[in-house]
């Protein structure tokens, strides 16, 4: 999700923000889904001489901190920050690729997206996008990232293979957040200027329709089954439900003032909605589409993401500079984690185990992943193998080649 921020804070309260150069204080927000299919290592028989070095898998929350220009990485097993990654200016949104090897972070004030390797936790690329990038989402096949640019009123599409911009879709207005249907056919973009949700046909990258939803739509999410889009409409004090089959509004759920975001449990049974100035998160039963309770959190909750196992919801508290961890079984706060300044967007995903192997001259490296370091191989080939991606490298130099996130060494086939 260049304008300066995601949305203007209403005058009803003193809220944190930055000036956009015209005396207006703006806010931004983002959320993102993280899902994925584990990649399987190649099937070649390993040589005995280079045992791969491995790193254990784990579930991590990636939190964009606007006030400190960093991303905090929280180990959800211990609810502690295990790394802090410098990114661009005023990071706002976070989205993870389906294989969880990359995190894309929108930097609102410098018009870029930082690409993070989730294994090394380092920025490996910076992509120039539109003006004021906020919410962003990755397509289910992992090939593209859709970025809502608030100030320029357009959507940038990034190719994840090359980390280059392939197209820009003109929309108009002030764009905030993006959500993509599980089938990868449609992107939904919230637009605070028009009080609507813009529908983009991903096959043609064209706007197909616009759906009026109320005043100041912010965060939005597609239900796990792909049948509905739920939109937090801040100044209408509601969550609007849209049918993806008809692209029409089917319900408006009253939630109280200042709803900012929506996230579902993986089974689709519950939705969590942070309320900015009320300092609590509403819990909605999706079957009845009614609020069943709430969870008090810290100051100015803006975004929420649910862990892949559905056990916990991670809520960023902007003014408190921490994250509330909600136990979804009891709907109580299980932990509070201090992060960087003014946390905003958050994404949670299980990061698969990583490994590297160094193979001698004349051997082949076979495996799956995205990182290759070392001398240029004399031969390179890649092909899909079932649901995995198999890559082979033939090393004919005296230097070693390291392949991430995992690899095995095998004798070269004659």
C-alpha positions as CSV (number, residue, x, y, z in Angstrom):
1,X,0.0,0.0,0.0
2,X,4.0,10.0,-3.7
3,X,1.6,11.0,-1.1
4,X,2.9,11.4,2.3
5,X,0.9,8.9,4.3
6,X,-2.0,6.6,4.3
7,X,-4.7,8.7,5.6
8,X,-5.3,11.9,7.4
9,X,-6.0,11.7,11.1
10,X,-9.4,13.3,12.0
11,X,-9.3,16.2,14.4
12,X,-11.1,14.3,17.1
13,X,-7.8,13.4,18.9
14,X,-4.2,14.3,19.0
15,X,-2.5,11.5,17.0
16,X,1.1,10.8,16.0
17,X,1.9,11.7,12.4
18,X,4.2,13.6,10.1
19,X,3.6,16.7,8.2
20,X,3.2,16.4,4.5
21,X,4.7,19.8,3.7
22,X,1.2,21.4,3.5
23,X,0.4,21.6,7.2
24,X,-1.6,18.4,7.2
25,X,-0.9,15.5,9.5
26,X,-1.1,12.1,7.8
27,X,-1.2,8.5,8.9
28,X,-0.5,5.4,7.0
29,X,-1.2,1.7,7.5
30,X,-0.6,-1.6,6.0
31,X,-1.2,-5.3,6.5
32,X,-0.3,-8.2,4.6
33,X,-1.0,-11.9,4.3
34,X,1.7,-14.5,4.6
35,X,1.1,-18.0,3.4
36,X,3.1,-20.4,1.5
37,X,4.2,-23.8,0.3
38,X,7.4,-25.3,1.7
39,X,10.1,-25.8,-0.9
40,X,11.7,-29.2,-1.1
41,X,15.4,-29.8,-1.6
42,X,16.7,-31.6,-4.7
43,X,16.9,-35.3,-4.9
44,X,20.5,-35.8,-6.0
45,X,22.6,-38.1,-3.8
46,X,24.9,-35.9,-1.7
47,X,28.7,-36.3,-1.6
48,X,30.2,-37.1,1.7
49,X,32.6,-34.1,1.8
50,X,30.4,-31.0,2.2
51,X,27.7,-31.3,4.8
52,X,25.2,-28.5,4.5
53,X,25.1,-25.9,7.3
54,X,21.5,-25.6,8.4
55,X,19.4,-23.1,10.3
56,X,16.3,-24.2,12.1
57,X,12.9,-23.0,11.0
58,X,10.7,-20.8,13.1
59,X,7.7,-18.4,13.1
60,X,8.6,-14.7,13.0
61,X,6.7,-11.5,13.0
62,X,8.1,-8.7,10.8
63,X,7.2,-5.2,12.1
64,X,7.8,-2.0,10.1
65,X,8.8,0.8,12.5
66,X,8.0,4.2,11.0
67,X,9.7,6.2,13.7
68,X,13.1,4.4,13.5
69,X,13.2,3.4,9.8
70,X,13.7,-0.3,10.8
71,X,12.0,-3.7,10.7
72,X,11.9,-5.6,14.0
73,X,11.9,-9.4,13.7
74,X,10.1,-11.1,16.6
75,X,10.6,-14.8,17.4
76,X,7.0,-15.8,18.1
77,X,8.3,-18.8,20.1
78,X,9.8,-16.5,22.7
79,X,8.1,-13.2,21.9
80,X,11.5,-11.5,21.8
81,X,13.1,-9.3,19.1
82,X,15.9,-11.3,17.5
83,X,16.9,-8.8,14.8
84,X,16.5,-5.2,13.7
85,X,16.9,-4.4,10.0
86,X,17.5,-0.9,8.7
87,X,15.3,-0.1,5.7
88,X,14.1,3.1,3.9
89,X,12.4,6.2,5.2
90,X,9.2,5.7,7.2
91,X,8.5,2.0,6.5
92,X,4.8,1.3,6.5
93,X,3.7,-2.0,5.0
94,X,5.1,-5.5,5.1
95,X,4.3,-8.5,2.9
96,X,5.9,-11.9,2.7
97,X,6.3,-14.1,-0.4
98,X,4.4,-17.4,-0.3
99,X,7.7,-19.3,0.1
100,X,8.6,-16.9,3.0
101,X,12.1,-16.2,1.6
102,X,11.5,-12.5,1.0
103,X,9.8,-9.7,2.9
104,X,8.8,-6.6,0.9
105,X,8.6,-3.4,2.9
106,X,7.1,-0.1,1.6
107,X,8.9,3.1,2.6
108,X,6.4,5.9,2.6
109,X,8.6,8.9,2.5
110,X,11.2,7.9,0.0
111,X,9.0,6.1,-2.6
112,X,10.7,2.8,-2.4
113,X,10.2,-0.8,-1.4
114,X,13.0,-2.7,0.5
115,X,13.4,-6.4,-0.3
116,X,14.6,-8.4,2.7
117,X,16.1,-11.9,2.6
118,X,14.3,-13.6,5.5
119,X,17.1,-16.0,6.0
120,X,20.0,-13.6,6.3
121,X,17.7,-10.7,7.4
122,X,19.4,-8.3,5.1
123,X,18.1,-5.9,2.5
124,X,19.0,-7.3,-0.9
125,X,17.3,-4.8,-3.2
126,X,15.5,-1.5,-3.2
127,X,12.8,-0.8,-5.8
128,X,11.6,2.7,-6.8
129,X,7.8,2.7,-6.9
130,X,5.2,5.5,-6.8
131,X,4.8,8.4,-4.4
132,X,3.9,7.5,-0.8
133,X,3.8,3.6,-1.0
134,X,1.8,2.2,1.9
135,X,0.0,-1.2,1.7
136,X,1.3,-4.0,-0.5
137,X,0.5,-7.6,-1.2
138,X,2.1,-10.6,-2.9
139,X,0.3,-12.7,-5.4
140,X,-0.4,-16.3,-4.3
141,X,2.1,-17.7,-6.9
142,X,4.8,-15.3,-5.5
143,X,5.6,-13.7,-8.8
144,X,4.3,-10.2,-8.3
145,X,4.0,-7.6,-5.6
146,X,1.2,-5.0,-5.8
147,X,2.0,-1.7,-4.0
148,X,-0.6,1.0,-3.2
149,X,0.9,4.4,-3.7
150,X,-1.1,6.9,-1.6
151,X,0.2,10.2,-2.9
152,X,0.5,9.3,-6.6
153,X,-2.9,7.5,-6.6
154,X,-1.6,4.4,-8.5
155,X,-0.6,0.8,-8.0
156,X,3.0,-0.4,-8.8
157,X,3.5,-4.0,-9.8
158,X,6.9,-5.5,-9.0
159,X,8.3,-8.7,-10.6
160,X,9.7,-10.7,-7.7
161,X,12.2,-12.5,-9.8
162,X,14.0,-9.4,-11.0
163,X,12.7,-6.9,-8.3
164,X,11.9,-4.5,-11.1
165,X,8.7,-2.6,-11.8
166,X,6.7,-4.2,-14.7
167,X,3.7,-1.8,-14.8
168,X,1.9,1.0,-13.0
169,X,-1.9,1.0,-12.8
170,X,-3.5,4.5,-12.6
171,X,-6.4,4.6,-10.1
172,X,-6.6,8.1,-8.7
173,X,-7.4,9.2,-5.1
174,X,-5.5,8.2,-2.0
175,X,-4.7,4.5,-2.0
176,X,-4.0,2.8,1.3
177,X,-4.0,-1.0,1.4
178,X,-4.1,-4.0,-1.0
179,X,-5.5,-7.5,-0.6
180,X,-5.4,-10.3,-3.3
181,X,-7.8,-13.2,-3.6
182,X,-6.4,-16.7,-3.0
183,X,-6.9,-17.6,-6.7
184,X,-4.7,-14.7,-7.7
185,X,-7.2,-13.2,-10.1
186,X,-8.2,-10.0,-8.3
187,X,-6.6,-7.2,-6.2
188,X,-8.7,-5.0,-4.0
189,X,-7.3,-1.5,-3.1
190,X,-8.8,0.8,-0.4
191,X,-9.1,4.5,-1.5
192,X,-9.6,7.1,1.3
193,X,-10.3,10.0,-1.1
194,X,-13.2,8.3,-2.8
195,X,-14.5,6.3,0.1
196,X,-14.4,3.2,-2.1
197,X,-12.5,0.0,-2.9
198,X,-11.0,-0.3,-6.3
199,X,-11.0,-3.7,-8.0
200,X,-8.1,-4.6,-10.3
201,X,-8.1,-7.5,-12.8
202,X,-4.7,-9.0,-12.3
203,X,-4.7,-10.8,-15.7
204,X,-4.9,-7.5,-17.5
205,X,-3.8,-5.1,-14.7
206,X,-6.8,-2.9,-15.4
207,X,-9.4,-1.4,-13.0
208,X,-12.6,-3.4,-13.4
209,X,-14.9,-1.5,-11.0
210,X,-15.1,0.6,-7.9
211,X,-17.2,-0.2,-4.8
212,X,-18.5,2.6,-2.5
213,X,-17.9,1.5,1.2
214,X,-18.1,4.6,3.4
215,X,-15.8,7.3,4.7
216,X,-12.1,6.6,5.0
217,X,-11.6,2.9,4.2
218,X,-8.2,1.8,5.5
219,X,-7.1,-1.9,6.0
220,X,-8.8,-4.7,4.1
221,X,-8.5,-8.5,4.0
222,X,-9.9,-11.3,1.9
223,X,-11.4,-14.2,3.8
224,X,-9.4,-17.4,3.7
225,X,-12.0,-19.0,1.4
226,X,-11.8,-16.1,-1.0
227,X,-15.5,-15.3,-1.0
228,X,-15.5,-11.9,0.8
229,X,-13.4,-8.8,1.3
230,X,-13.7,-7.1,4.7
231,X,-12.8,-3.4,4.9
232,X,-12.1,-1.3,8.0
233,X,-13.9,2.0,7.3
234,X,-12.5,4.3,9.9
235,X,-14.8,7.3,9.8
236,X,-17.9,5.3,9.2
237,X,-17.2,3.2,12.4
238,X,-17.8,0.0,10.6
239,X,-16.4,-3.0,8.8
240,X,-17.9,-3.3,5.3
241,X,-18.3,-6.8,3.8
242,X,-18.0,-7.2,0.0
243,X,-18.9,-10.3,-2.0
244,X,-16.0,-11.2,-4.4
245,X,-18.5,-13.0,-6.7
246,X,-20.6,-9.9,-7.3
247,X,-18.3,-7.1,-6.0
248,X,-21.2,-5.7,-4.0
249,X,-21.6,-4.8,-0.4
250,X,-23.5,-7.4,1.6
251,X,-23.2,-6.0,5.1
252,X,-21.9,-3.2,7.3
253,X,-20.8,-4.4,10.7
254,X,-20.9,-1.7,13.4
255,X,-17.6,-1.9,15.4
256,X,-17.4,1.5,17.1
257,X,-15.1,4.4,16.2
258,X,-11.8,4.3,14.3
259,X,-11.4,0.8,13.0
260,X,-8.0,0.6,11.2
261,X,-7.4,-2.9,10.0
262,X,-8.8,-6.5,9.6
263,X,-7.1,-9.9,9.9
264,X,-8.7,-13.3,9.9
265,X,-7.7,-16.5,11.7
266,X,-6.6,-19.2,9.1
267,X,-9.9,-21.1,9.6
268,X,-11.9,-17.9,8.9
269,X,-13.8,-18.2,12.1
270,X,-12.7,-14.9,13.7
271,X,-11.7,-11.5,12.5
272,X,-9.7,-9.0,14.6
273,X,-10.1,-5.3,14.1
274,X,-7.9,-2.7,15.9
275,X,-9.5,0.6,16.8
276,X,-7.0,3.5,16.7
277,X,-8.1,5.9,19.4
278,X,-9.9,3.4,21.6
279,X,-6.9,1.3,22.3
280,X,-8.6,-2.1,21.9
281,X,-9.2,-4.8,19.3
282,X,-12.7,-5.9,18.4
283,X,-13.3,-9.6,17.9
284,X,-15.9,-10.6,15.3
285,X,-17.5,-13.9,14.8
286,X,-17.5,-14.3,11.0
287,X,-20.4,-16.7,10.9
288,X,-22.8,-14.2,12.5
289,X,-20.8,-11.1,11.4
290,X,-21.2,-9.6,14.8
291,X,-18.8,-8.4,17.5
292,X,-18.5,-10.9,20.3
293,X,-15.9,-9.2,22.5
294,X,-12.8,-7.0,22.6
295,X,-9.2,-7.1,23.8
296,X,-7.6,-4.0,25.5
297,X,-4.2,-3.2,24.1
298,X,-1.8,-0.3,24.2
299,X,-1.9,3.1,22.7
300,X,-3.0,3.6,19.0
301,X,-3.3,0.1,17.6
302,X,-3.0,0.3,13.8
303,X,-2.4,-3.1,12.3
304,X,-2.9,-6.7,13.0
305,X,-1.7,-10.1,11.6
306,X,-2.5,-13.6,12.8
307,X,0.1,-16.4,13.1
308,X,-0.1,-19.2,10.5
309,X,-1.3,-21.7,13.2
310,X,-4.1,-19.3,14.2
311,X,-3.0,-19.2,17.8
312,X,-1.9,-15.6,18.2
313,X,-2.7,-12.2,16.7
314,X,0.1,-9.6,16.6
315,X,-1.1,-6.0,17.0
316,X,1.2,-3.0,16.4
317,X,0.6,-0.1,18.9
318,X,1.9,3.0,17.2
319,X,2.2,5.4,20.1
320,X,3.4,2.8,22.6
321,X,6.1,1.4,20.3
322,X,5.3,-2.1,21.1
323,X,3.3,-5.1,19.9
324,X,0.5,-6.8,21.8
325,X,0.3,-10.6,21.4
326,X,-3.3,-11.8,21.7
327,X,-4.0,-15.4,22.5
328,X,-6.9,-16.2,20.1
329,X,-8.2,-19.1,22.2
330,X,-8.8,-16.8,25.2
331,X,-8.8,-13.4,23.5
332,X,-6.5,-12.0,26.1
333,X,-3.1,-10.4,25.8
334,X,-0.4,-13.1,26.3
335,X,2.7,-10.8,25.9
336,X,3.8,-7.3,25.0
337,X,6.9,-6.9,22.9
338,X,8.9,-3.7,22.7
339,X,10.0,-2.9,19.1
340,X,11.2,0.2,17.2
341,X,9.6,3.6,17.2
342,X,6.0,3.9,16.0
343,X,5.4,0.3,14.7
344,X,3.0,0.2,11.8
345,X,2.7,-2.7,9.3
346,X,3.1,-6.3,10.5
347,X,3.3,-9.7,8.8
348,X,3.8,-13.2,10.5
349,X,5.0,-16.3,8.8
350,X,6.9,-19.5,9.4
351,X,10.3,-19.2,7.9
352,X,11.5,-22.6,6.6
353,X,14.9,-24.0,7.6
354,X,17.9,-22.8,5.6
355,X,21.1,-24.5,4.7
356,X,24.1,-24.0,2.5
357,X,26.6,-26.3,0.9
358,X,30.0,-25.8,-0.7
359,X,30.7,-28.2,-3.5
360,X,34.1,-29.0,-5.1
361,X,35.0,-28.5,-8.7
362,X,33.2,-30.9,-11.1
363,X,30.2,-31.4,-8.8
364,X,26.6,-30.3,-9.2
365,X,24.5,-28.4,-6.6
366,X,20.9,-29.3,-6.6
367,X,18.3,-27.8,-4.4
368,X,15.6,-25.1,-4.1
369,X,15.8,-21.5,-3.1
370,X,16.8,-18.0,-4.3
371,X,20.3,-17.1,-3.1
372,X,23.4,-18.1,-5.0
373,X,26.8,-16.7,-4.1
374,X,30.2,-17.4,-5.5
375,X,31.7,-17.4,-9.0
376,X,29.5,-17.5,-12.1
377,X,28.7,-21.2,-12.7
378,X,29.7,-22.6,-16.1
379,X,26.2,-24.2,-16.4
380,X,22.9,-23.2,-14.9
381,X,19.5,-24.8,-15.2
382,X,16.3,-24.6,-13.3
383,X,13.0,-26.3,-13.7
384,X,9.8,-26.9,-11.7
385,X,9.6,-30.3,-10.1
386,X,6.1,-30.9,-8.8
387,X,5.4,-28.1,-6.3
388,X,9.1,-27.4,-5.8
389,X,11.7,-25.6,-7.8
390,X,14.9,-27.5,-8.6
391,X,18.1,-25.7,-9.5
392,X,21.3,-27.3,-10.7
393,X,24.7,-25.6,-10.9
394,X,27.9,-27.1,-12.4
395,X,31.0,-25.7,-10.8
396,X,34.1,-25.9,-12.9
397,X,36.2,-23.3,-11.2
398,X,38.5,-23.5,-8.2
399,X,36.1,-21.4,-6.1
400,X,33.3,-22.7,-4.1
401,X,29.6,-21.9,-4.8
402,X,27.2,-21.5,-1.9
403,X,23.5,-22.2,-2.6
404,X,20.8,-21.0,-0.2
405,X,18.5,-21.9,1.5
406,X,19.6,-25.5,1.1
407,X,21.6,-27.6,-1.3
408,X,23.2,-31.0,-1.7
409,X,26.4,-31.8,-3.7
410,X,26.4,-34.6,-6.2
411,X,28.8,-35.9,-8.8
412,X,28.5,-34.3,-12.2
413,X,26.5,-36.5,-14.6
414,X,28.6,-37.5,-17.6
